[in-house]
């Protein structure tokens, strides 16, 4: 469950944890369920978050967070392993005096002292970042653009998921007049991602599927493209999706690279993804759990409705 306040944002998967004294018992229960990672959510204050990190680490668990009340500065100081979504860095890089300015998110100067201090703290504390750029591009800002809501990947999901996504798009009522500002904001998120990478912060590859227009599985290929556009090399983007993801989950001894003794979960490609990251889509064979799968056969199994 997502660790949240007394009124969890996601009532179906949220867990209200409001007393620091209850954290150890909660974590012990998660261990019994073979949970390996704890996720702090937006309503969690520092008093709870700090206890979750401490109890989680005492039990050998990783702790990540989609932050809200708990700032990135506080979470990093307290030893969090990972920050989910570029917002969990960006939102705490904005000086107070800038927040009242028009379009401040699209115009933020990432060289400002608050941002620079946070970046150095993330490097020092070895906090990984999972930007999930594709969800911001697809769901929040650009779902009024043909390139998103008519992306070929959208046609691959069942009809009822497509219908929900389209209803979401129409409810958003985004207008062409705001597209330029939204595009610049996304470029800021990509700029920040590139800066994090160049500083040595471990970048991970995630998508937040199945949020609107974030097609499960296929959106990962879009995320890799966005990471490359942010300044990562194709090889670095692929590492974000493989060995970096395995390391942050503590599974690098079994997964994340092609080595003797590791689990042979592989995709066999017909073109080199290190020369063009879009070649990750050119999948000939999938090996999963010792079973050889053909992409066309897998897609035929997806329900139409």
VEXBA-115573 format. One line per 3 residues: number of its first residue (from 0); for each residue x, y, z of C-alpha. Coordinates in steps of 0.1 Angstrom, whole numbers. Layout:
BEGIN
NUM) X,Y,Z; ...
//
This chain:
BEGIN
0) 0,0,0; 9,36,-5; 18,51,29
3) -4,82,33; -23,104,57; -57,98,74
6) -75,104,40; -53,85,15; -53,101,-20
9) -58,66,-36; -84,50,-13; -80,16,-30
12) -43,12,-24; -35,39,2; -28,31,39
15) -34,57,66; -3,57,88; -6,87,112
18) 12,77,143; 50,72,143; 46,46,171
21) 27,24,147; 53,24,120; 74,-6,133
24) 44,-29,135; 33,-18,100; 67,-25,85
27) 69,-59,103; 36,-68,87; 48,-58,53
30) 78,-81,58; 55,-110,65; 38,-103,32
33) 73,-105,15; 71,-68,6; 106,-56,-4
36) 100,-19,-10; 79,7,9; 65,37,-8
39) 58,70,10; 30,90,-6; 20,127,-8
42) 3,131,26; 31,117,47; 48,142,70
45) 84,140,80; 78,124,114; 61,94,97
48) 85,93,67; 116,93,89; 103,63,109
51) 93,44,77; 128,49,64; 145,38,96
54) 122,8,102; 123,-2,65; 161,-2,65
57) 162,-21,98; 143,-48,80; 163,-48,49
60) 137,-30,28; 141,-2,2; 121,30,7
63) 109,53,-21; 86,82,-22; 62,103,-42
66) 66,133,-20; 42,160,-9; 43,172,27
69) 77,155,31; 103,176,13; 130,161,-9
72) 156,178,13; 142,162,44; 137,128,28
75) 173,128,15; 187,138,48; 167,110,64
78) 181,83,41; 154,77,15; 166,54,-13
81) 147,68,-42; 124,96,-53; 95,88,-76
84) 86,112,-104; 106,143,-114; 82,164,-94
87) 97,149,-62; 128,168,-72; 115,198,-92
90) 88,208,-67; 115,213,-40; 138,232,-64
93) 116,263,-66; 125,293,-45; 96,307,-25
96) 99,341,-41; 95,326,-76; 63,306,-69
99) 40,336,-74; 54,344,-108; 34,336,-139
102) 44,303,-156; 72,299,-130; 74,261,-136
105) 81,266,-173; 106,294,-166; 124,281,-136
108) 162,288,-136; 176,255,-124; 208,273,-115
111) 191,289,-85; 207,282,-51; 179,261,-37
114) 179,237,-67; 217,235,-67; 218,227,-30
117) 192,199,-34; 210,184,-64; 243,182,-44
120) 224,167,-15; 209,139,-37; 244,132,-50
123) 259,131,-15; 232,109,-1; 231,86,-32
126) 194,91,-38; 181,76,-70; 155,93,-91
129) 128,77,-113; 116,107,-134; 86,90,-152
132) 87,118,-178; 62,101,-200; 33,104,-175
135) 38,141,-173; 39,145,-210; 10,122,-218
138) -14,127,-189; -10,161,-174; 0,185,-201
141) -2,172,-237; -33,150,-238; -49,175,-262
144) -22,168,-289; -26,143,-317; 9,130,-311
147) -2,117,-277; -38,107,-278; -35,92,-312
150) 0,76,-306; 1,41,-322; 7,26,-287
153) -27,38,-276; -44,14,-300; -28,-16,-284
156) -48,-14,-251; -84,-28,-246; -112,-6,-258
159) -125,2,-223; -91,16,-213; -90,37,-244
162) -125,50,-237; -115,60,-202; -84,78,-214
165) -104,97,-240; -130,108,-213; -101,120,-192
168) -87,140,-221; -120,157,-228; -125,165,-191
171) -91,182,-190; -102,208,-215; -67,218,-224
174) -64,245,-250; -39,252,-278; -32,286,-262
177) -15,269,-233; 5,244,-253; 37,264,-256
180) 39,269,-218; 32,232,-212; 59,222,-237
183) 84,245,-220; 75,230,-186; 81,195,-199
186) 115,206,-213; 123,219,-178; 117,184,-164
189) 139,169,-191; 166,195,-184; 165,186,-147
192) 167,149,-155; 198,156,-177; 214,176,-149
195) 208,148,-124; 224,123,-147; 254,144,-154
198) 259,149,-117; 260,111,-112; 225,106,-97
201) 213,71,-105; 184,75,-130; 157,48,-132
204) 132,41,-159; 95,40,-150; 63,51,-166
207) 33,52,-141; 12,31,-164; -17,28,-169
210) -24,65,-163; -40,82,-194; -22,74,-226
213) 6,57,-207; 3,23,-224; 16,-5,-202
216) 48,-19,-215; 50,2,-246; 53,34,-226
219) 87,22,-213; 100,26,-249; 87,62,-249
222) 103,68,-216; 137,57,-230; 133,81,-259
225) 125,109,-235; 156,100,-213; 178,102,-244
228) 162,135,-253; 170,147,-218; 207,141,-224
231) 213,104,-215; 231,83,-241; 210,54,-255
234) 232,30,-234; 226,50,-202; 189,50,-208
237) 189,13,-213; 209,9,-181; 183,30,-163
240) 157,4,-173; 179,-27,-165; 208,-27,-141
243) 198,6,-124; 163,-7,-117; 176,-40,-105
246) 201,-23,-81; 174,0,-65; 153,-31,-58
249) 183,-50,-45; 179,-76,-72; 211,-70,-91
252) 225,-105,-83; 197,-120,-104; 185,-94,-128
255) 196,-63,-147; 225,-75,-169; 233,-105,-191
258) 258,-125,-170; 264,-162,-162; 243,-172,-132
261) 216,-145,-136; 180,-152,-146; 177,-153,-184
264) 148,-129,-188; 157,-113,-221; 145,-96,-252
267) 163,-104,-284; 164,-74,-308; 170,-72,-345
270) 188,-38,-343; 213,-21,-320; 196,0,-294
273) 228,17,-284; 229,35,-318; 192,44,-317
276) 172,38,-286; 140,33,-306; 155,0,-317
279) 143,-14,-283; 110,-18,-300; 125,-42,-326
282) 119,-73,-305; 122,-107,-322; 119,-129,-291
285) 110,-125,-254; 124,-150,-229; 107,-149,-196
288) 111,-175,-169; 126,-199,-193; 97,-196,-217
291) 102,-184,-253; 75,-160,-264; 68,-144,-298
294) 57,-108,-297; 28,-114,-322; 15,-142,-301
297) 17,-121,-269; -2,-93,-286; -29,-117,-299
300) -36,-125,-262; -44,-89,-253; -82,-86,-249
303) -99,-63,-275; -125,-51,-251
//
